[in-house]
Amino acid sequence: MEKDSRIFIAGHRGLVGSRVLLNLQSKGYEHLITRGREELDLLDQRAVFDFFETEQIDYCIVAAAKVGGIIYNQNHQADFLYENLVTAANTLHASAMNGVKKLLFLGSSCIYPKMSPQPIKEEYLLTGPLEPTNEGYAIAKIAGLKMCEKYHEQYGKCFISVMPTNLYGPGDNFHPEHSHVIPGMMRRFHEAKCAGQDEVVIWGTGTPRREFLFIEDLAEAIHTLMLQYNEPSTINVGTGSDCSIMELAELMKKVVGFEGKISRDLSKPDGTPRKVLDVSKVRSLGWEPTHSLEEGLIKTYAWALENKALPKI
């Protein structure tokens, strides 16, 4: 991938795509190609094929996806399955048929079985049942990574798939119902602080353990993988360490500056008991995350305040 290569970033307005775009711009890449959904609907097969045929893309990073938090995901499984499956199929096939030299497809660690041994190795894929609350999304992502493998086998295409852990950072979605755990929790602590409340309620028992990766670290990993990794088998990207949801809540309380207590809503689901990735493969390429969880949360909260992503109360 050269500085004058034509690189298409699908989903450039999202959490991952926006940071990948900034990362590549900072490194001096000259031809970064983007399209908003109003310009190119990735669910429209003909439009996607025509775009790749016309634009003569050299490299493609597929960061486009329909995403949401645990409750929203659970209640819209058909939508998540359909949109993510069709987006992957259209983008990968158009890339394969129009001479794209290399494609990077972004999956999610939810593709792994709910009760995977920990830490989760890449080879644990398809060895057990998925977490039911996001099965639709996970199946679509599994189909995408399997497409990468099969286009490599049948057509010799250099299509790679990357499985990041739970992501957060500037550009995240802070919607009260549709957000993931970190922005959703950050919003609740922020609102409680601004309203002078004495309590924040977190969902579930607080005991599930999760791994979190700052979005700037993922963007750097993607650049490393585009330059160095050409295998059809998927590769994990994460920190390799985790914390409990209660530990996250205590850290969030500190970062936001909330002075009340933390309690639990046991009627809400916990999801998978533990999820931490084995990241030895990506670390063998020389990549390491550079942000601690606290550093990443501080940057994320500062961005959210500056960009009015959190409500004023």
C-alpha positions, 0 to 999 in steps of 0.5 A, a space after each residue: 500500500 503506497 502513499 499514492 494508492 487509491 484506498 476506499 474506506 467504507 464506513 468513514 463516518 463511523 467510530 472505526 472508519 473515521 479514525 482510520 481516515 484520520 490515521 491514514 491522512 496523518 501518514 500522508 496517504 494522498 488518495 483516500 476515497 470515501 462515500 456517505 450513505 446518501 452517495 453510495 448505499 452499500 446495500 445496493 449491489 448494482 451501485 456498489 459494483 458500479 462504484 468499484 468499477 468506476 473508481 478503480 480502487 487499489 485497497 479497501 477497508 470495510 469498516 461499515 456496519 450496523 452496530 448497537 448496544 446489547 438491548 438494541 441488538 437483541 431486539 433488532 436481530 433480523 435487521 443486524 443480520 440482513 444489513 451486515 450480511 448484505 454490506 459484506 457480500 456486496 463490498 467483498 464481491 465488488 472488490 474481488 471482481 474489480 481488481 482490488 489488490 487487498 481488502 481488510 474486513 472488520 469483524 467483531 469478537 462476538 463471532 466467538 462462542 459464548 463459552 469460549 476458553 479464555 483468552 480467545 484464540 482465533 481457532 476457537 471460531 465455530 466451536 460452540 454456540 454464540 451469545 444469543 443476544 447478538 447472534 444475528 450480528 455475529 452470523 453476518 460477521 462470520 459470513 464476511 470473514 469466511 468470504 475473505 477466506 473463500 475468495 482467497 482460496 478460489 480467486 487468490 485474493 488478498 482479503 484479510 479479516 480482523 477481529 477487534 475487541 470492544 471498541 471505544 473512543 472519540 466519535 462513539 455513539 452516546 445514544 441513551 438506548 443504542 450505545 455500547 457499554 462505555 459510551 452508554 455508561 459514560 452518559 449515565 455518569 455524566 447525566 447523574 453528575 450534572 443533575 446532582 444525583 447520588 446514584 448511578 445504576 449499572 446493568 446486571 451483576 457487574 461481574 462479567 469481564 470485558 476487554 476494551 481497546 481505544 479506537 486510535 490503537 485499532 486504527 494503528 493496528 489496521 495500518 500495520 495489518 494492511 502493510 504486513 499481514 496477508 493471511 486468509 485466516 482471521 487475526 484478533 486485535 485487542 489489549 489482551 487484558 480485561 476488567 469487570 463491569 463494576 471495575 469499569 464503573 468505578 473507573 468511569 466514576 473517577 474520570 467523569 467526576 461523579 461523587 455518588 454511589 454505584 448500584 446494580 439492576 439485576 433485571 438486566 442481562 449480563 451477556 457473555 461471562 468473560 471475553 478477552 482475546 488472545 492477541 499474540 498473533 498481532 503482537 508478533 507483527 510489532 503492534 502494541 496498544 499505547 493507551 491504558 483504559 483510564 487514558 482512553 476514557 479521559 480522551 473520550 470524555 474530553 472529546 464528548 464534552 468538546 463535541 457536545 456528544 453528551 447532553 447539557 443538564 
